[in-house]
Amino acid sequence: MKSARRWWFLVFLAWSAVGTAQIHKEKVSFNSLSGGSGQAATISAALYVPTDRPGPFGAVVLVHGSGGVSDFREHWYAREFVARGFAALVIDSFTPRGVTSTAEDQTRVSAYQMLLDAYGALAFLAADKRIDPARVGVMGFSKGGVVALWSAAKQVADRAEAADGVKQRFAFHLPFYPGCNFQHRSTATTGGPILMMLGEFDDYTSPQTCMDYARRLLAGGVKAEFQVVPGAHHYWENESGPHYLARAERVRRCEYLIEEDGRYTWVKDKDGEPVAPVTLAPKDVVEHSRSECRNYGPKVGGGNAEMKRTALAEAFAFLERHGLMQP
């Protein structure tokens, strides 16, 4: 846990760096990847671009969670990135599919579908002359955090290239309170550094599971880090609460490893204890996880402005360490 002195220093940096950037915002749309199915969705998005400095700009794709896009989270972070010289693309994976939330049924729009959307967003930005395609990262929240994390896997990027011809790779990955129950067995990534921002008291997506995954990635030579926000529950950008989501699904501390051939191997039970490995086809893993791991009623929200700004300052400090902030 960070010392109080360091956290307050980061809060000061976050407040002092907001600046007075001039921002152009436009509504855009792009094709999601098909993933080899031949059926790509048309995704709506909001593109923010600085107008007070020359490009081309680095950029960040922002991916929402199970509750959809909100102004105080995805759009707020987008504006903060633009204030520091980035472009930002807030994508909406739900509205074009007629969905408002997946909290009670995560199969309504899968994380994999959202991953295809994120790679479609990367291809869209790479074709924009205002954007530097070599400096586009991805930031996601909760379910979108899974997207930000999975998109770092080499086998995912290779699949996107093989199925849809997308050769671009994300320059950085910022998963905020992701679910880490489904992890790629291989630690091979595309090379972009990863920072997981986790809530100390998150009982929706286990921070311990993510910390263990980050350590496994680090041991495999990946530039992976995690930071824990003291006192934070899941979705700390929401300042109401904290409150329970009575019917929201969660998978507890079960773990599955995603194999190179796309199958899943169950390796830990709902208490995080090892089990005799069981290998499952992709079509069977949802039902298996619901049977073995699912329960309901996580606590969310109850955050404050300091939590949000301090987490953002940690993200910018991380990008600075890796030479990814705007010049």
C-alpha positions as CSV (number, residue, x, y, z in Angstrom):
1,M,0.0,0.0,0.0
2,K,1.2,3.5,-0.8
3,S,2.2,5.9,2.0
4,A,-0.2,8.8,2.6
5,R,2.5,11.2,1.7
6,R,3.0,9.7,-1.8
7,W,-0.7,9.5,-2.5
8,W,-1.2,13.2,-1.6
9,F,1.8,14.1,-3.8
10,L,0.2,12.2,-6.7
11,V,-3.2,14.0,-6.1
12,F,-1.3,17.3,-6.3
13,L,0.3,16.3,-9.6
14,A,-3.0,15.2,-11.0
15,W,-4.7,18.5,-10.1
16,S,-1.8,20.7,-11.2
17,A,-1.5,19.0,-14.6
18,V,-5.0,19.4,-15.9
19,G,-4.2,22.5,-18.0
20,T,-6.5,24.4,-20.3
21,A,-6.4,22.3,-23.4
22,Q,-8.6,23.2,-26.3
23,I,-10.5,20.1,-27.4
24,H,-12.3,19.1,-30.6
25,K,-14.9,16.3,-30.0
26,E,-16.6,14.5,-32.9
27,K,-19.0,11.5,-33.2
28,V,-17.5,8.7,-35.3
29,S,-18.1,5.1,-36.2
30,F,-16.0,2.3,-37.4
31,N,-16.2,-1.4,-38.1
32,S,-15.3,-3.9,-35.4
33,L,-13.2,-6.8,-36.4
34,S,-15.0,-9.9,-37.6
35,G,-12.7,-12.3,-35.9
36,G,-13.0,-14.5,-38.9
37,S,-16.8,-14.7,-38.7
38,G,-17.3,-12.3,-41.6
39,Q,-19.8,-10.4,-39.4
40,A,-18.3,-7.2,-38.1
41,A,-20.5,-4.7,-36.1
42,T,-20.5,-1.0,-36.7
43,I,-19.4,0.7,-33.4
44,S,-20.2,4.2,-32.4
45,A,-17.6,6.3,-30.6
46,A,-16.6,9.8,-29.5
47,L,-13.2,11.1,-30.7
48,Y,-11.4,13.8,-28.7
49,V,-8.5,15.6,-30.3
50,P,-6.4,18.5,-29.0
51,T,-6.6,21.7,-31.0
52,D,-4.0,23.8,-29.2
53,R,-0.9,21.9,-30.4
54,P,0.3,20.1,-33.6
55,G,0.0,16.4,-34.2
56,P,0.3,13.7,-34.9
57,F,-0.9,12.6,-31.5
58,G,-0.5,9.5,-29.4
59,A,-4.0,8.2,-28.5
60,V,-5.9,6.0,-26.0
61,V,-8.9,3.8,-26.7
62,L,-11.2,3.8,-23.7
63,V,-13.3,0.7,-23.2
64,H,-16.3,0.7,-20.8
65,G,-17.4,-1.9,-18.3
66,S,-20.6,-3.9,-17.8
67,G,-22.7,-0.8,-17.1
68,G,-21.8,1.0,-20.4
69,V,-20.3,4.4,-21.0
70,S,-20.6,7.2,-18.5
71,D,-19.5,10.8,-18.5
72,F,-17.8,10.7,-15.1
73,R,-15.6,7.7,-16.1
74,E,-14.8,7.1,-19.8
75,H,-15.4,10.7,-21.0
76,W,-13.7,12.2,-17.9
77,Y,-10.5,10.1,-18.5
78,A,-10.7,11.0,-22.2
79,R,-10.7,14.7,-21.4
80,E,-7.8,14.3,-19.0
81,F,-5.8,12.5,-21.6
82,V,-6.4,15.3,-24.1
83,A,-5.3,17.9,-21.5
84,R,-1.9,16.1,-21.7
85,G,-1.7,16.1,-25.4
86,F,-3.3,12.7,-26.4
87,A,-6.2,12.1,-28.6
88,A,-8.8,9.8,-27.0
89,L,-11.5,7.5,-28.5
90,V,-14.4,6.5,-26.2
91,I,-16.0,3.4,-27.8
92,D,-19.6,2.1,-27.1
93,S,-19.9,-1.7,-27.6
94,F,-23.4,-1.9,-26.2
95,T,-25.7,0.6,-27.9
96,P,-25.1,-0.6,-31.5
97,R,-26.0,-4.1,-30.2
98,G,-29.2,-3.0,-28.4
99,V,-27.7,-3.6,-24.9
100,T,-27.6,-1.3,-21.9
101,S,-25.9,-3.5,-19.4
102,T,-24.3,-7.0,-19.1
103,A,-23.9,-7.0,-15.3
104,E,-26.6,-9.6,-14.8
105,D,-25.7,-11.7,-17.9
106,Q,-22.2,-11.2,-19.2
107,T,-23.0,-13.3,-22.4
108,R,-25.1,-10.5,-23.8
109,V,-22.0,-8.9,-25.1
110,S,-18.9,-11.0,-24.5
111,A,-15.4,-9.6,-23.6
112,Y,-14.2,-11.2,-26.8
113,Q,-16.6,-9.2,-28.9
114,M,-15.4,-6.1,-27.0
115,L,-11.9,-7.1,-27.7
116,L,-12.7,-7.2,-31.5
117,D,-14.2,-3.7,-31.1
118,A,-11.0,-2.4,-29.4
119,Y,-8.8,-3.7,-32.2
120,G,-11.2,-2.2,-34.8
121,A,-10.8,1.1,-32.9
122,L,-7.0,0.7,-33.2
123,A,-7.2,0.2,-36.9
124,F,-9.6,3.2,-37.2
125,L,-7.2,5.5,-35.4
126,A,-4.2,4.2,-37.3
127,A,-5.9,5.4,-40.5
128,D,-6.4,9.0,-39.1
129,K,-3.5,11.3,-40.2
130,R,-3.9,13.2,-36.9
131,I,-2.8,10.1,-35.0
132,D,0.6,8.4,-34.6
133,P,-0.3,4.7,-35.1
134,A,2.8,3.6,-33.1
135,R,1.6,5.4,-30.0
136,V,-2.0,4.2,-29.5
137,G,-2.8,2.6,-26.1
138,V,-5.9,1.1,-24.6
139,M,-7.5,1.8,-21.2
140,G,-10.4,-0.2,-19.9
141,F,-12.6,-0.5,-16.8
142,S,-13.8,-3.8,-15.2
143,K,-15.1,-5.8,-18.3
144,G,-13.3,-3.2,-20.4
145,G,-10.2,-3.8,-18.2
146,V,-10.3,-7.4,-19.4
147,V,-10.1,-6.1,-22.9
148,A,-7.2,-3.8,-22.0
149,L,-5.4,-6.8,-20.5
150,W,-6.2,-9.5,-23.1
151,S,-5.3,-7.2,-26.0
152,A,-1.7,-7.4,-24.8
153,A,-1.5,-11.2,-25.5
154,K,0.5,-12.0,-28.5
155,Q,-1.9,-14.8,-29.5
156,V,-4.8,-12.3,-29.5
157,A,-2.9,-9.8,-31.7
158,D,-1.7,-12.6,-34.1
159,R,-5.3,-13.7,-34.4
160,A,-6.5,-10.2,-35.2
161,E,-3.9,-10.0,-37.9
162,A,-4.6,-13.4,-39.4
163,A,-8.4,-12.9,-39.4
164,D,-8.7,-9.2,-40.2
165,G,-5.3,-8.1,-41.4
166,V,-4.8,-5.7,-38.5
167,K,-1.0,-5.2,-38.1
168,Q,-1.1,-2.5,-35.5
169,R,-0.3,-3.3,-31.9
170,F,-1.3,-1.3,-28.8
171,A,1.6,0.8,-27.3
172,F,0.4,0.4,-23.7
173,H,-2.3,-1.3,-21.7
174,L,-4.1,0.3,-18.7
175,P,-6.6,-2.2,-17.2
176,F,-8.5,-0.6,-14.3
177,Y,-9.9,-3.2,-11.9
178,P,-10.1,-6.0,-14.6
179,G,-11.3,-9.5,-14.0
180,C,-8.3,-11.8,-14.0
181,N,-10.1,-15.1,-13.8
182,F,-9.3,-16.0,-17.4
183,Q,-5.6,-15.7,-18.1
184,H,-3.5,-16.6,-21.1
185,R,-1.2,-19.5,-20.2
186,S,1.5,-18.0,-22.4
187,T,3.1,-14.9,-21.1
188,A,4.1,-13.8,-24.6
189,T,2.8,-10.3,-25.3
190,T,3.1,-7.7,-28.0
191,G,5.6,-5.7,-25.9
192,G,3.5,-2.8,-24.7
193,P,3.8,-2.2,-21.0
194,I,0.9,-3.1,-18.7
195,L,-0.3,-1.3,-15.6
196,M,-3.2,-2.8,-13.6
197,M,-5.0,-0.4,-11.2
198,L,-6.8,-2.3,-8.5
199,G,-9.1,-1.5,-5.6
200,E,-8.0,-2.6,-2.1
201,F,-11.5,-3.8,-1.1
202,D,-12.7,-4.9,-4.6
203,D,-15.0,-8.0,-4.1
204,Y,-16.2,-8.0,-7.7
205,T,-13.0,-8.7,-9.5
206,S,-10.4,-10.1,-7.1
207,P,-7.3,-7.8,-6.8
208,Q,-5.3,-10.8,-5.5
209,T,-5.9,-12.8,-8.6
210,C,-4.7,-9.8,-10.7
211,M,-1.7,-9.3,-8.6
212,D,-0.7,-13.0,-9.0
213,Y,-1.2,-12.7,-12.7
214,A,0.9,-9.5,-12.9
215,R,3.7,-11.3,-11.1
216,R,3.5,-14.3,-13.5
217,L,3.7,-11.9,-16.4
218,L,6.6,-10.1,-14.9
219,A,8.4,-13.4,-14.3
220,G,7.9,-14.1,-18.0
221,G,9.7,-11.0,-19.0
222,V,6.7,-8.8,-19.5
223,K,6.7,-5.1,-18.5
224,A,3.8,-5.6,-16.1
225,E,3.0,-3.6,-12.9
226,F,0.1,-3.2,-10.5
227,Q,-0.9,-0.5,-8.1
228,V,-3.6,-0.8,-5.4
229,V,-5.9,2.2,-4.6
230,P,-6.2,2.3,-0.8
231,G,-9.8,2.0,0.5
232,A,-11.3,1.6,-3.0
233,H,-14.1,-0.8,-3.9
234,H,-14.8,-1.8,-7.5
235,Y,-15.8,1.1,-9.8
236,W,-14.3,3.8,-7.5
237,E,-15.1,6.6,-10.0
238,N,-18.7,6.3,-8.9
239,E,-18.9,8.5,-5.8
240,S,-22.4,7.2,-4.7
241,G,-22.5,4.3,-2.3
242,P,-20.8,2.0,-1.8
243,H,-23.8,-0.1,-2.7
244,Y,-24.5,-3.7,-3.6
245,L,-25.5,-5.0,-7.1
246,A,-27.8,-7.7,-6.0
247,R,-28.1,-9.6,-9.3
248,A,-24.6,-8.9,-10.8
249,E,-22.6,-12.0,-11.6
250,R,-19.1,-12.5,-10.3
251,V,-16.8,-15.4,-10.7
252,R,-15.0,-15.2,-7.3
253,R,-11.4,-16.4,-7.4
254,C,-11.7,-19.2,-9.9
255,E,-9.0,-19.3,-12.5
256,Y,-8.9,-20.6,-16.1
257,L,-5.9,-20.6,-18.4
258,I,-6.5,-19.9,-22.1
259,E,-4.5,-22.3,-24.2
260,E,-2.8,-21.6,-27.5
261,D,-5.5,-23.6,-29.3
262,G,-8.3,-21.5,-27.7
263,R,-9.4,-24.0,-25.2
264,Y,-9.7,-23.2,-21.4
265,T,-8.2,-25.2,-18.5
266,W,-9.7,-24.8,-15.1
267,V,-6.9,-24.6,-12.5
268,K,-8.4,-23.0,-9.3
269,D,-11.7,-23.2,-7.6
270,K,-13.9,-20.4,-6.2
271,D,-11.6,-20.0,-3.1
272,G,-8.5,-19.8,-5.3
273,E,-7.4,-23.3,-4.4
274,P,-5.7,-25.5,-7.0
275,V,-7.9,-28.2,-8.6
276,A,-7.1,-31.2,-10.9
277,P,-7.0,-29.4,-14.3
278,V,-10.1,-29.7,-16.4
279,T,-9.9,-28.6,-20.1
280,L,-13.0,-27.1,-21.7
281,A,-14.0,-26.1,-25.2
282,P,-14.8,-22.3,-25.5
283,K,-18.5,-23.1,-25.8
284,D,-18.6,-24.9,-22.4
285,V,-16.5,-22.5,-20.3
286,V,-19.3,-20.0,-19.5
287,E,-21.6,-22.7,-18.1
288,H,-18.7,-24.3,-16.2
289,S,-17.8,-21.1,-14.6
290,R,-21.4,-20.4,-13.6
291,S,-21.7,-23.8,-12.1
292,E,-18.4,-23.9,-10.2
293,C,-17.7,-20.2,-9.4
294,R,-20.6,-17.8,-9.8
295,N,-22.2,-15.9,-7.0
296,Y,-23.9,-12.5,-6.8
297,G,-23.9,-9.2,-5.0
298,P,-20.6,-7.3,-5.3
299,K,-20.1,-4.0,-3.7
300,V,-19.3,-1.0,-6.0
301,G,-18.8,2.7,-5.9
302,G,-18.2,4.8,-2.8
303,G,-15.2,6.4,-4.3
304,N,-14.1,10.1,-4.3
305,A,-12.3,12.6,-6.5
306,E,-8.9,11.9,-4.8
307,M,-9.1,8.2,-5.7
308,K,-9.9,9.0,-9.3
309,R,-7.2,11.6,-9.7
310,T,-4.6,9.7,-7.9
311,A,-5.2,6.6,-10.0
312,L,-4.9,8.7,-13.1
313,A,-1.7,10.2,-11.8
314,E,-0.3,6.7,-11.3
315,A,-1.2,5.9,-14.9
316,F,0.6,9.0,-16.2
317,A,3.6,8.3,-14.0
318,F,3.7,4.8,-15.5
319,L,3.5,6.2,-19.1
320,E,6.3,8.6,-18.2
321,R,8.6,5.8,-16.9
322,H,8.1,4.0,-20.2
323,G,8.7,7.1,-22.4
324,L,5.0,7.2,-23.6
325,M,3.9,10.6,-22.5
326,Q,3.4,13.2,-25.2
327,P,6.6,15.2,-26.0
